[in-house]
Amino acid sequence: VLSPTIPTTVVGASLFLFQRVTYKFANSTLVPGRRALWRIVRNGSSEEIAVPFDAGSGFRYFATDSLSAQDAVPSPLSSIRGVELVLVGESERSSPGVGAPEESNMRLSILFRNAVQ
């Protein structure tokens, strides 16, 4: 089901379809006391998609004329040239003889090729 309704188009005409999805880090319900990555499809319910993460996990932003990502959301938003996802995954339990969860770090950079300057 498409919403809003697509106006009458010519057969074979190109259409651009998209879906708004929001990702955020918030408290986990599956592993109490830990952080999780959540997904919300527009007007839908929140879904916990990955857990557990350290508090150092989050989103960073590439701005115009910058080669490194920054924590602050660039202003104006039109200056965003990419997003970096910082994932600091943790083990759910501590290994014997270790007092804290083990961590594994990963960074995923997504640069926008079609960004207009």
MOPAC internal coordinates of N, CA, C and O (Angstrom, degrees):
PM7 1SCF
backbone

  N    0.0000 0     0.00 0     0.00 0    0    0    0
  C    1.4502 1     0.00 0     0.00 0    1    0    0
  C    1.5166 1   107.68 1     0.00 0    2    1    0
  O    1.2310 1   120.56 1   -52.31 1    3    2    1
  N    1.3267 1   116.53 1   127.69 1    3    2    1
  C    1.4478 1   121.19 1   179.19 1    5    3    2
  C    1.5224 1   109.95 1  -103.33 1    6    5    3
  O    1.2310 1   121.54 1   -43.22 1    7    6    5
  N    1.3304 1   114.66 1   136.78 1    7    6    5
  C    1.4458 1   119.63 1   179.18 1    9    7    6
  C    1.5156 1   108.04 1  -141.93 1   10    9    7
  O    1.2310 1   118.80 1   -49.12 1   11   10    9
  N    1.3181 1   119.89 1   130.88 1   11   10    9
  C    1.4505 1   126.25 1    -3.13 1   13   11   10
  C    1.5251 1   111.09 1   -69.85 1   14   13   11
  O    1.2310 1   121.30 1   -12.76 1   15   14   13
  N    1.3114 1   115.12 1   167.24 1   15   14   13
  C    1.4580 1   121.02 1  -179.39 1   17   15   14
  C    1.5224 1   110.34 1   -60.74 1   18   17   15
  O    1.2310 1   121.03 1   -42.52 1   19   18   17
  N    1.3320 1   115.63 1   137.48 1   19   18   17
  C    1.4634 1   120.43 1   179.44 1   21   19   18
  C    1.5251 1   108.34 1   -79.39 1   22   21   19
  O    1.2310 1   120.43 1   -49.85 1   23   22   21
  N    1.3344 1   116.79 1   130.15 1   23   22   21
  C    1.4615 1   118.92 1   178.41 1   25   23   22
  C    1.5374 1   110.22 1   -62.89 1   26   25   23
  O    1.2310 1   120.87 1   -19.22 1   27   26   25
  N    1.2900 1   115.95 1   160.78 1   27   26   25
  C    1.4558 1   121.01 1   179.83 1   29   27   26
  C    1.5192 1   109.83 1   -55.45 1   30   29   27
  O    1.2310 1   120.79 1   -49.68 1   31   30   29
  N    1.3256 1   116.10 1   130.32 1   31   30   29
  C    1.4626 1   121.03 1  -179.52 1   33   31   30
  C    1.5219 1   109.41 1  -127.26 1   34   33   31
  O    1.2310 1   121.40 1   -14.13 1   35   34   33
  N    1.2981 1   114.92 1   165.87 1   35   34   33
  C    1.4566 1   121.89 1   177.96 1   37   35   34
  C    1.5260 1   108.07 1   -78.71 1   38   37   35
  O    1.2310 1   120.27 1   -39.47 1   39   38   37
  N    1.3404 1   117.08 1   140.53 1   39   38   37
  C    1.4507 1   121.06 1   177.49 1   41   39   38
  C    1.5245 1   108.59 1   -57.39 1   42   41   39
  O    1.2310 1   120.79 1   -47.97 1   43   42   41
  N    1.3290 1   116.10 1   132.03 1   43   42   41
  C    1.4524 1   121.47 1   179.92 1   45   43   42
  C    1.5164 1   113.89 1    88.92 1   46   45   43
  O    1.2310 1   120.04 1   176.83 1   47   46   45
  N    1.3378 1   117.53 1    -3.17 1   47   46   45
  C    1.4647 1   120.18 1   179.35 1   49   47   46
  C    1.5307 1   109.42 1   -71.65 1   50   49   47
  O    1.2310 1   120.86 1   -31.41 1   51   50   49
  N    1.3156 1   115.95 1   148.59 1   51   50   49
  C    1.4567 1   121.31 1   179.29 1   53   51   50
  C    1.5204 1   110.35 1   -77.26 1   54   53   51
  O    1.2310 1   120.95 1   -37.00 1   55   54   53
  N    1.3158 1   115.79 1   143.00 1   55   54   53
  C    1.4577 1   122.47 1   175.03 1   57   55   54
  C    1.5102 1   108.40 1  -127.38 1   58   57   55
  O    1.2310 1   120.42 1   -30.55 1   59   58   57
  N    1.3034 1   116.79 1   149.45 1   59   58   57
  C    1.4567 1   121.93 1   175.66 1   61   59   58
  C    1.5197 1   107.02 1  -113.39 1   62   61   59
  O    1.2310 1   120.22 1   -69.59 1   63   62   61
  N    1.3205 1   117.19 1   110.41 1   63   62   61
  C    1.4562 1   122.10 1   179.34 1   65   63   62
  C    1.5237 1   108.57 1  -107.16 1   66   65   63
  O    1.2310 1   120.49 1   -39.43 1   67   66   65
  N    1.3240 1   116.67 1   140.57 1   67   66   65
  C    1.4577 1   119.99 1   177.61 1   69   67   66
  C    1.5168 1   109.35 1  -147.94 1   70   69   67
  O    1.2310 1   121.69 1   -15.70 1   71   70   69
  N    1.3207 1   114.38 1   164.30 1   71   70   69
  C    1.4531 1   120.99 1   179.30 1   73   71   70
  C    1.5200 1   107.14 1  -133.88 1   74   73   71
  O    1.2310 1   120.03 1   -45.13 1   75   74   73
  N    1.3115 1   117.56 1   134.87 1   75   74   73
  C    1.4581 1   121.28 1   179.39 1   77   75   74
  C    1.5210 1   109.29 1   -86.88 1   78   77   75
  O    1.2310 1   121.79 1   -57.34 1   79   78   77
  N    1.3212 1   114.19 1   122.66 1   79   78   77
  C    1.4623 1   121.17 1   179.40 1   81   79   78
  C    1.5244 1   107.26 1  -128.60 1   82   81   79
  O    1.2310 1   120.37 1   -46.96 1   83   82   81
  N    1.3136 1   116.89 1   133.04 1   83   82   81
  C    1.4558 1   122.67 1   179.11 1   85   83   82
  C    1.5249 1   108.70 1  -112.07 1   86   85   83
  O    1.2310 1   120.73 1   -46.91 1   87   86   85
  N    1.3342 1   116.21 1   133.09 1   87   86   85
  C    1.4601 1   121.83 1   176.04 1   89   87   86
  C    1.5175 1   108.07 1  -114.38 1   90   89   87
  O    1.2310 1   120.41 1   -37.26 1   91   90   89
  N    1.3317 1   116.83 1   142.74 1   91   90   89
  C    1.4600 1   120.47 1   177.94 1   93   91   90
  C    1.5262 1   109.53 1  -154.57 1   94   93   91
  O    1.2310 1   121.44 1   -22.89 1   95   94   93
  N    1.3391 1   114.86 1   157.11 1   95   94   93
  C    1.4553 1   120.77 1   171.87 1   97   95   94
  C    1.5227 1   107.19 1   -98.97 1   98   97   95
  O    1.2310 1   120.74 1   -47.15 1   99   98   97
  N    1.3309 1   116.19 1   132.85 1   99   98   97
  C    1.4591 1   121.36 1   179.88 1  101   99   98
  C    1.5304 1   108.28 1  -154.88 1  102  101   99
  O    1.2310 1   120.67 1    -4.97 1  103  102  101
  N    1.3140 1   116.33 1   175.03 1  103  102  101
  C    1.4599 1   120.88 1   179.90 1  105  103  102
  C    1.5205 1   111.38 1   -60.44 1  106  105  103
  O    1.2310 1   121.05 1   -40.11 1  107  106  105
  N    1.3158 1   115.60 1   139.89 1  107  106  105
  C    1.4614 1   122.02 1  -179.17 1  109  107  106
  C    1.5242 1   111.27 1   -82.13 1  110  109  107
  O    1.2310 1   121.14 1   -35.01 1  111  110  109
  N    1.3329 1   115.43 1   144.99 1  111  110  109
  C    1.4607 1   120.02 1   171.28 1  113  111  110
  C    1.5276 1   110.20 1   -99.51 1  114  113  111
  O    1.2310 1   120.49 1   157.19 1  115  114  113
  N    1.3395 1   116.66 1   -22.81 1  115  114  113
  C    1.4664 1   121.38 1  -179.94 1  117  115  114
  C    1.5204 1   112.20 1   -78.79 1  118  117  115
  O    1.2310 1   120.57 1   144.93 1  119  118  117
  N    1.3317 1   116.51 1   -35.07 1  119  118  117
  C    1.4653 1   121.93 1   178.22 1  121  119  118
  C    1.5349 1   106.34 1  -127.36 1  122  121  119
  O    1.2310 1   120.10 1   -92.69 1  123  122  121
  N    1.3331 1   117.42 1    87.31 1  123  122  121
  C    1.4661 1   121.69 1  -175.80 1  125  123  122
  C    1.5329 1   112.39 1   -52.96 1  126  125  123
  O    1.2310 1   121.24 1   -40.33 1  127  126  125
  N    1.3426 1   115.24 1   139.67 1  127  126  125
  C    1.4495 1   121.79 1   179.21 1  129  127  126
  C    1.5181 1   113.80 1    85.15 1  130  129  127
  O    1.2310 1   119.87 1  -177.57 1  131  130  129
  N    1.3282 1   117.86 1     2.43 1  131  130  129
  C    1.4593 1   121.75 1  -179.16 1  133  131  130
  C    1.5227 1   109.95 1  -120.96 1  134  133  131
  O    1.2310 1   120.68 1   -12.02 1  135  134  133
  N    1.3507 1   116.31 1   167.98 1  135  134  133
  C    1.4727 1   122.37 1   179.08 1  137  135  134
  C    1.5136 1   109.91 1   -96.85 1  138  137  135
  O    1.2310 1   121.11 1   -29.45 1  139  138  137
  N    1.3308 1   115.49 1   150.55 1  139  138  137
  C    1.4600 1   121.45 1   179.80 1  141  139  138
  C    1.5173 1   109.84 1  -136.72 1  142  141  139
  O    1.2310 1   120.98 1   -20.11 1  143  142  141
  N    1.3232 1   115.73 1   159.89 1  143  142  141
  C    1.4579 1   121.94 1   172.36 1  145  143  142
  C    1.5212 1   107.25 1   -94.20 1  146  145  143
  O    1.2310 1   120.82 1   -54.25 1  147  146  145
  N    1.3205 1   116.03 1   125.75 1  147  146  145
  C    1.4632 1   123.01 1  -177.33 1  149  147  146
  C    1.5199 1   110.43 1  -113.17 1  150  149  147
  O    1.2310 1   120.71 1   -28.63 1  151  150  149
  N    1.3307 1   116.25 1   151.37 1  151  150  149
  C    1.4699 1   122.79 1   176.17 1  153  151  150
  C    1.5271 1   108.13 1  -128.10 1  154  153  151
  O    1.2310 1   121.44 1   -42.69 1  155  154  153
  N    1.3188 1   114.86 1   137.31 1  155  154  153
  C    1.4581 1   120.84 1   176.55 1  157  155  154
  C    1.5213 1   107.65 1  -129.30 1  158  157  155
  O    1.2310 1   120.60 1   -64.23 1  159  158  157
  N    1.3288 1   116.46 1   115.77 1  159  158  157
  C    1.4617 1   120.73 1   174.32 1  161  159  158
  C    1.5146 1   105.88 1   -83.48 1  162  161  159
  O    1.2310 1   120.11 1   -43.24 1  163  162  161
  N    1.3246 1   117.40 1   136.76 1  163  162  161
  C    1.4679 1   122.51 1  -173.17 1  165  163  162
  C    1.5265 1   112.20 1   -39.79 1  166  165  163
  O    1.2310 1   121.64 1   -50.88 1  167  166  165
  N    1.3242 1   114.46 1   129.12 1  167  166  165
  C    1.4685 1   123.42 1   178.84 1  169  167  166
  C    1.5193 1   113.04 1    60.77 1  170  169  167
  O    1.2310 1   120.04 1  -162.43 1  171  170  169
  N    1.3197 1   117.53 1    17.57 1  171  170  169
  C    1.4621 1   120.90 1   179.27 1  173  171  170
  C    1.5148 1   110.60 1  -108.64 1  174  173  171
  O    1.2310 1   121.01 1     9.50 1  175  174  173
  N    1.3000 1   115.68 1  -170.50 1  175  174  173
  C    1.4557 1   120.36 1   179.32 1  177  175  174
  C    1.5251 1   110.12 1   -93.93 1  178  177  175
  O    1.2310 1   120.72 1   -21.40 1  179  178  177
  N    1.3230 1   116.24 1   158.60 1  179  178  177
  C    1.4553 1   121.85 1   178.17 1  181  179  178
  C    1.5109 1   109.52 1   -72.06 1  182  181  179
  O    1.2310 1   121.08 1   -36.68 1  183  182  181
  N    1.3366 1   115.54 1   143.32 1  183  182  181
  C    1.4614 1   121.34 1  -179.58 1  185  183  182
  C    1.5268 1   108.63 1  -131.80 1  186  185  183
  O    1.2310 1   120.57 1   -56.65 1  187  186  185
  N    1.3097 1   116.51 1   123.35 1  187  186  185
  C    1.4612 1   121.88 1   178.18 1  189  187  186
  C    1.5242 1   107.61 1   -79.61 1  190  189  187
  O    1.2310 1   120.22 1   -64.12 1  191  190  189
  N    1.3434 1   117.18 1   115.88 1  191  190  189
  C    1.4642 1   118.83 1  -172.50 1  193  191  190
  C    1.5216 1   114.56 1  -108.13 1  194  193  191
  O    1.2310 1   119.24 1   161.23 1  195  194  193
  N    1.3439 1   119.06 1   -18.77 1  195  194  193
  C    1.4626 1   121.08 1   177.82 1  197  195  194
  C    1.5276 1   109.43 1  -156.05 1  198  197  195
  O    1.2310 1   120.82 1   -38.94 1  199  198  197
  N    1.3238 1   116.03 1   141.06 1  199  198  197
  C    1.4605 1   122.03 1  -176.77 1  201  199  198
  C    1.5265 1   107.72 1  -160.71 1  202  201  199
  O    1.2310 1   116.83 1   -27.17 1  203  202  201
  N    1.2873 1   123.63 1   152.83 1  203  202  201
  C    1.4650 1   130.02 1    -7.28 1  205  203  202
  C    1.5265 1   111.98 1   -95.32 1  206  205  203
  O    1.2310 1   121.45 1   -24.35 1  207  206  205
  N    1.3179 1   114.83 1   155.65 1  207  206  205
  C    1.4574 1   122.08 1   178.02 1  209  207  206
  C    1.5231 1   109.87 1  -129.81 1  210  209  207
  O    1.2310 1   120.83 1   -28.19 1  211  210  209
  N    1.3219 1   116.01 1   151.81 1  211  210  209
  C    1.4519 1   123.74 1   174.90 1  213  211  210
  C    1.5308 1   108.69 1   -75.56 1  214  213  211
  O    1.2310 1   120.68 1   -19.49 1  215  214  213
  N    1.3280 1   116.30 1   160.51 1  215  214  213
  C    1.4658 1   121.04 1   179.37 1  217  215  214
  C    1.5272 1   112.63 1   -63.96 1  218  217  215
  O    1.2310 1   119.71 1   163.47 1  219  218  217
  N    1.3368 1   118.16 1   -16.53 1  219  218  217
  C    1.4628 1   121.44 1   178.56 1  221  219  218
  C    1.5222 1   113.89 1   -75.97 1  222  221  219
  O    1.2310 1   120.14 1   174.47 1  223  222  221
  N    1.3229 1   117.33 1    -5.53 1  223  222  221
  C    1.4686 1   121.44 1   178.68 1  225  223  222
  C    1.5182 1   109.75 1   -75.80 1  226  225  223
  O    1.2310 1   120.95 1   -32.46 1  227  226  225
  N    1.3248 1   115.79 1   147.54 1  227  226  225
  C    1.4566 1   118.27 1   178.58 1  229  227  226
  C    1.5180 1   112.09 1   169.01 1  230  229  227
  O    1.2310 1   121.64 1     9.61 1  231  230  229
  N    1.3106 1   114.46 1  -170.39 1  231  230  229
  C    1.4605 1   122.39 1  -179.56 1  233  231  230
  C    1.5215 1   109.14 1  -107.70 1  234  233  231
  O    1.2310 1   120.74 1   -38.98 1  235  234  233
  N    1.3306 1   116.19 1   141.02 1  235  234  233
  C    1.4574 1   123.23 1   174.56 1  237  235  234
  C    1.5190 1   106.86 1  -127.72 1  238  237  235
  O    1.2310 1   120.03 1   -14.75 1  239  238  237
  N    1.3291 1   117.55 1   165.25 1  239  238  237
  C    1.4583 1   120.41 1  -170.66 1  241  239  238
  C    1.5268 1   111.80 1  -132.50 1  242  241  239
  O    1.2310 1   121.04 1   -42.25 1  243  242  241
  N    1.3235 1   115.61 1   137.75 1  243  242  241
  C    1.4563 1   121.75 1   171.96 1  245  243  242
  C    1.5262 1   107.20 1   -92.70 1  246  245  243
  O    1.2310 1   120.94 1   -52.40 1  247  246  245
  N    1.3254 1   115.81 1   127.60 1  247  246  245
  C    1.4627 1   120.75 1  -179.80 1  249  247  246
  C    1.5211 1   109.43 1  -110.52 1  250  249  247
  O    1.2310 1   121.05 1   -14.28 1  251  250  249
  N    1.3096 1   115.59 1   165.72 1  251  250  249
  C    1.4605 1   122.17 1   177.90 1  253  251  250
  C    1.5265 1   110.67 1   -49.73 1  254  253  251
  O    1.2310 1   120.73 1   -43.57 1  255  254  253
  N    1.3372 1   116.21 1   136.43 1  255  254  253
  C    1.4661 1   122.83 1   175.69 1  257  255  254
  C    1.5261 1   114.42 1    61.47 1  258  257  255
  O    1.2310 1   119.64 1  -153.00 1  259  258  257
  N    1.3417 1   118.28 1    27.00 1  259  258  257
  C    1.4601 1   121.29 1   177.56 1  261  259  258
  C    1.5195 1   109.19 1  -128.30 1  262  261  259
  O    1.2310 1   120.83 1   -46.13 1  263  262  261
  N    1.3186 1   116.01 1   133.87 1  263  262  261
  C    1.4585 1   120.27 1   179.60 1  265  263  262
  C    1.5212 1   113.13 1   -91.55 1  266  265  263
  O    1.2310 1   120.18 1   170.37 1  267  266  265
  N    1.3306 1   117.26 1    -9.63 1  267  266  265
  C    1.4578 1   120.31 1   179.79 1  269  267  266
  C    1.5280 1   110.23 1  -123.51 1  270  269  267
  O    1.2310 1   121.39 1   -26.50 1  271  270  269
  N    1.3130 1   114.95 1   153.50 1  271  270  269
  C    1.4653 1   120.83 1  -178.71 1  273  271  270
  C    1.5257 1   110.26 1   -77.69 1  274  273  271
  O    1.2310 1   121.22 1   -28.09 1  275  274  273
  N    1.3061 1   115.27 1   151.91 1  275  274  273
  C    1.4647 1   121.70 1   179.00 1  277  275  274
  C    1.5180 1   109.55 1  -123.72 1  278  277  275
  O    1.2310 1   120.57 1   -24.63 1  279  278  277
  N    1.3422 1   116.51 1   155.37 1  279  278  277
  C    1.4665 1   121.25 1  -179.51 1  281  279  278
  C    1.5232 1   112.29 1   -73.65 1  282  281  279
  O    1.2310 1   120.67 1   141.03 1  283  282  281
  N    1.3353 1   116.33 1   -38.97 1  283  282  281
  C    1.4679 1   120.74 1  -176.11 1  285  283  282
  C    1.5300 1   110.77 1   -74.71 1  286  285  283
  O    1.2310 1   120.82 1   -39.63 1  287  286  285
  N    1.3225 1   116.03 1   140.37 1  287  286  285
  C    1.4638 1   120.79 1   175.66 1  289  287  286
  C    1.5246 1   107.78 1   -68.95 1  290  289  287
  O    1.2310 1   119.83 1   -55.14 1  291  290  289
  N    1.3429 1   117.93 1   124.86 1  291  290  289
  C    1.4675 1   120.54 1  -178.40 1  293  291  290
  C    1.5285 1   112.06 1   -61.87 1  294  293  291
  O    1.2310 1   121.74 1   -32.86 1  295  294  293
  N    1.3099 1   114.28 1   147.14 1  295  294  293
  C    1.4529 1   120.54 1   175.58 1  297  295  294
  C    1.5154 1   107.88 1  -125.71 1  298  297  295
  O    1.2310 1   119.60 1   -53.80 1  299  298  297
  N    1.3130 1   118.36 1   126.20 1  299  298  297
  C    1.4583 1   128.36 1     1.40 1  301  299  298
  C    1.5345 1   110.99 1   -75.61 1  302  301  299
  O    1.2310 1   120.75 1   -18.07 1  303  302  301
  N    1.3322 1   116.18 1   161.93 1  303  302  301
  C    1.4622 1   121.22 1  -179.08 1  305  303  302
  C    1.5228 1   112.57 1   -58.71 1  306  305  303
  O    1.2310 1   120.25 1   153.56 1  307  306  305
  N    1.3151 1   117.13 1   -26.44 1  307  306  305
  C    1.4622 1   120.85 1  -179.42 1  309  307  306
  C    1.5329 1   112.10 1   -66.11 1  310  309  307
  O    1.2310 1   119.89 1   169.79 1  311  310  309
  N    1.3444 1   117.82 1   -10.21 1  311  310  309
  C    1.4661 1   120.56 1   178.76 1  313  311  310
  C    1.5247 1   112.61 1   -88.91 1  314  313  311
  O    1.2310 1   119.70 1   179.77 1  315  314  313
  N    1.3377 1   118.17 1    -0.23 1  315  314  313
  C    1.4676 1   121.11 1   177.48 1  317  315  314
  C    1.5202 1   108.91 1   -71.39 1  318  317  315
  O    1.2310 1   120.31 1   -52.48 1  319  318  317
  N    1.3323 1   117.01 1   127.52 1  319  318  317
  C    1.4677 1   122.93 1  -179.29 1  321  319  318
  C    1.5219 1   111.88 1  -114.24 1  322  321  319
  O    1.2310 1   120.31 1   178.36 1  323  322  321
  N    1.3453 1   117.01 1    -1.64 1  323  322  321
  C    1.4513 1   120.42 1   178.65 1  325  323  322
  C    1.5157 1   110.97 1   173.01 1  326  325  323
  O    1.2310 1   121.22 1    -7.78 1  327  326  325
  N    1.3144 1   115.27 1   172.22 1  327  326  325
  C    1.4578 1   122.46 1  -178.78 1  329  327  326
  C    1.5204 1   108.47 1  -131.37 1  330  329  327
  O    1.2310 1   120.66 1   -39.00 1  331  330  329
  N    1.3144 1   116.35 1   141.00 1  331  330  329
  C    1.4617 1   121.68 1   174.44 1  333  331  330
  C    1.5180 1   107.77 1  -117.31 1  334  333  331
  O    1.2310 1   120.64 1   -51.96 1  335  334  333
  N    1.3111 1   116.39 1   128.04 1  335  334  333
  C    1.4603 1   122.17 1   177.56 1  337  335  334
  C    1.5225 1   107.33 1  -102.56 1  338  337  335
  O    1.2310 1   120.44 1   -62.38 1  339  338  337
  N    1.3251 1   116.77 1   117.62 1  339  338  337
  C    1.4590 1   122.52 1  -179.93 1  341  339  338
  C    1.5321 1   107.15 1  -101.61 1  342  341  339
  O    1.2310 1   120.96 1   -63.67 1  343  342  341
  N    1.3195 1   115.77 1   116.33 1  343  342  341
  C    1.4599 1   121.00 1  -179.62 1  345  343  342
  C    1.5229 1   109.68 1  -114.85 1  346  345  343
  O    1.2310 1   120.95 1   -64.27 1  347  346  345
  N    1.3221 1   115.78 1   115.73 1  347  346  345
  C    1.4545 1   121.52 1   175.18 1  349  347  346
  C    1.5230 1   105.46 1  -112.10 1  350  349  347
  O    1.2310 1   121.40 1   -92.21 1  351  350  349
  N    1.3367 1   114.93 1    87.79 1  351  350  349
  C    1.4526 1   120.46 1  -177.90 1  353  351  350
  C    1.5128 1   111.35 1   -75.25 1  354  353  351
  O    1.2310 1   120.75 1   -32.24 1  355  354  353
  N    1.3101 1   116.17 1   147.76 1  355  354  353
  C    1.4582 1   122.29 1   179.09 1  357  355  354
  C    1.5183 1   109.64 1  -125.45 1  358  357  355
  O    1.2310 1   121.24 1   -28.21 1  359  358  357
  N    1.3231 1   115.23 1   151.79 1  359  358  357
  C    1.4645 1   118.94 1   172.62 1  361  359  358
  C    1.5291 1   108.11 1   -72.31 1  362  361  359
  O    1.2310 1   120.99 1   -29.15 1  363  362  361
  N    1.3074 1   115.72 1   150.85 1  363  362  361
  C    1.4641 1   118.71 1  -178.68 1  365  363  362
  C    1.5238 1   111.26 1   -70.45 1  366  365  363
  O    1.2310 1   120.83 1   146.97 1  367  366  365
  N    1.3195 1   116.01 1   -33.03 1  367  366  365
  C    1.4654 1   121.64 1   178.66 1  369  367  366
  C    1.5266 1   109.45 1  -127.05 1  370  369  367
  O    1.2310 1   120.84 1   -21.72 1  371  370  369
  N    1.3115 1   116.00 1   158.28 1  371  370  369
  C    1.4647 1   120.87 1   176.03 1  373  371  370
  C    1.5196 1   109.60 1   -81.20 1  374  373  371
  O    1.2310 1   120.88 1   -36.11 1  375  374  373
  N    1.3301 1   115.92 1   143.89 1  375  374  373
  C    1.4652 1   120.66 1   175.42 1  377  375  374
  C    1.5228 1   109.38 1   -71.70 1  378  377  375
  O    1.2310 1   119.88 1   -25.26 1  379  378  377
  N    1.3316 1   117.83 1   154.74 1  379  378  377
  C    1.4709 1   119.84 1   177.49 1  381  379  378
  C    1.5340 1   110.74 1   -55.76 1  382  381  379
  O    1.2310 1   120.72 1   -46.35 1  383  382  381
  N    1.3207 1   116.22 1   133.65 1  383  382  381
  C    1.4529 1   121.55 1   179.04 1  385  383  382
  C    1.5182 1   114.14 1    83.45 1  386  385  383
  O    1.2310 1   119.96 1   176.33 1  387  386  385
  N    1.3300 1   117.67 1    -3.67 1  387  386  385
  C    1.4633 1   121.80 1   178.55 1  389  387  386
  C    1.5246 1   107.89 1  -113.61 1  390  389  387
  O    1.2310 1   120.49 1   -48.64 1  391  390  389
  N    1.3228 1   116.66 1   131.36 1  391  390  389
  C    1.4575 1   119.74 1  -174.42 1  393  391  390
  C    1.5178 1   115.90 1   -86.28 1  394  393  391
  O    1.2310 1   120.25 1   174.94 1  395  394  393
  N    1.3308 1   117.12 1    -5.06 1  395  394  393
  C    1.4620 1   119.53 1  -176.55 1  397  395  394
  C    1.5265 1   109.21 1  -138.90 1  398  397  395
  O    1.2310 1   120.09 1   -20.14 1  399  398  397
  N    1.3215 1   117.43 1   159.86 1  399  398  397
  C    1.4663 1   119.84 1   176.90 1  401  399  398
  C    1.5287 1   110.84 1   -61.45 1  402  401  399
  O    1.2310 1   120.50 1   -33.91 1  403  402  401
  N    1.3165 1   116.66 1   146.09 1  403  402  401
  C    1.4607 1   120.83 1   176.30 1  405  403  402
  C    1.5273 1   108.13 1   -78.70 1  406  405  403
  O    1.2310 1   120.96 1   -32.30 1  407  406  405
  N    1.3444 1   115.76 1   147.70 1  407  406  405
  C    1.4581 1   120.61 1  -176.69 1  409  407  406
  C    1.5250 1   111.68 1  -118.17 1  410  409  407
  O    1.2310 1   121.59 1   -26.64 1  411  410  409
  N    1.3158 1   114.56 1   153.36 1  411  410  409
  C    1.4605 1   122.38 1   173.87 1  413  411  410
  C    1.5281 1   106.99 1  -138.88 1  414  413  411
  O    1.2310 1   120.79 1   -55.40 1  415  414  413
  N    1.3376 1   116.10 1   124.60 1  415  414  413
  C    1.4700 1   121.16 1  -176.18 1  417  415  414
  C    1.5210 1   111.71 1  -100.93 1  418  417  415
  O    1.2310 1   120.99 1   -38.85 1  419  418  417
  N    1.3362 1   115.71 1   141.15 1  419  418  417
  C    1.4528 1   121.31 1   175.07 1  421  419  418
  C    1.5269 1   108.78 1  -148.49 1  422  421  419
  O    1.2310 1   121.12 1   -38.45 1  423  422  421
  N    1.3295 1   115.47 1   141.55 1  423  422  421
  C    1.4685 1   121.70 1   176.10 1  425  423  422
  C    1.5162 1   108.39 1  -123.95 1  426  425  423
  O    1.2310 1   121.10 1   -44.61 1  427  426  425
  N    1.3108 1   115.51 1   135.39 1  427  426  425
  C    1.4646 1   121.89 1   178.59 1  429  427  426
  C    1.5213 1   107.31 1  -124.26 1  430  429  427
  O    1.2310 1   120.48 1   -61.73 1  431  430  429
  N    1.3285 1   116.69 1   118.27 1  431  430  429
  C    1.4653 1   121.35 1  -179.89 1  433  431  430
  C    1.5191 1   109.34 1  -105.89 1  434  433  431
  O    1.2310 1   121.04 1   -50.21 1  435  434  433
  N    1.3156 1   115.62 1   129.79 1  435  434  433
  C    1.4598 1   122.42 1   177.73 1  437  435  434
  C    1.5222 1   106.94 1  -120.43 1  438  437  435
  O    1.2310 1   120.93 1   -70.22 1  439  438  437
  N    1.3349 1   115.82 1   109.78 1  439  438  437
  C    1.4608 1   120.74 1  -179.60 1  441  439  438
  C    1.5193 1   109.17 1  -101.20 1  442  441  439
  O    1.2310 1   120.69 1   -43.34 1  443  442  441
  N    1.3084 1   116.29 1   136.66 1  443  442  441
  C    1.4579 1   121.58 1  -177.13 1  445  443  442
  C    1.5238 1   109.44 1   -85.33 1  446  445  443
  O    1.2310 1   120.20 1   -65.76 1  447  446  445
  N    1.3155 1   117.23 1   114.24 1  447  446  445
  C    1.4696 1   121.41 1   179.97 1  449  447  446
  C    1.5073 1   112.38 1   -75.35 1  450  449  447
  O    1.2310 1   120.19 1   152.00 1  451  450  449
  N    1.3175 1   117.24 1   -28.00 1  451  450  449
  C    1.4583 1   119.99 1  -175.50 1  453  451  450
  C    1.5283 1   113.13 1   -96.15 1  454  453  451
  O    1.2310 1   120.33 1  -164.32 1  455  454  453
  N    1.3162 1   116.98 1    15.68 1  455  454  453
  C    1.4591 1   120.06 1   179.99 1  457  455  454
  C    1.5302 1   109.62 1   -67.47 1  458  457  455
  O    1.2310 1   120.91 1   -46.60 1  459  458  457
  N    1.3051 1   115.86 1   133.40 1  459  458  457
  C    1.4625 1   121.95 1  -178.60 1  461  459  458
  C    1.5114 1   108.96 1   -99.61 1  462  461  459
  O    1.2310 1   120.51 1   -44.90 1  463  462  461
  N    1.3150 1   116.64 1   135.10 1  463  462  461
  C    1.4653 1   120.02 1  -179.87 1  465  463  462
  C    1.4959 1   111.07 1   -95.39 1  466  465  463
  O    1.2310 1   120.10 1   180.00 1  467  466  465

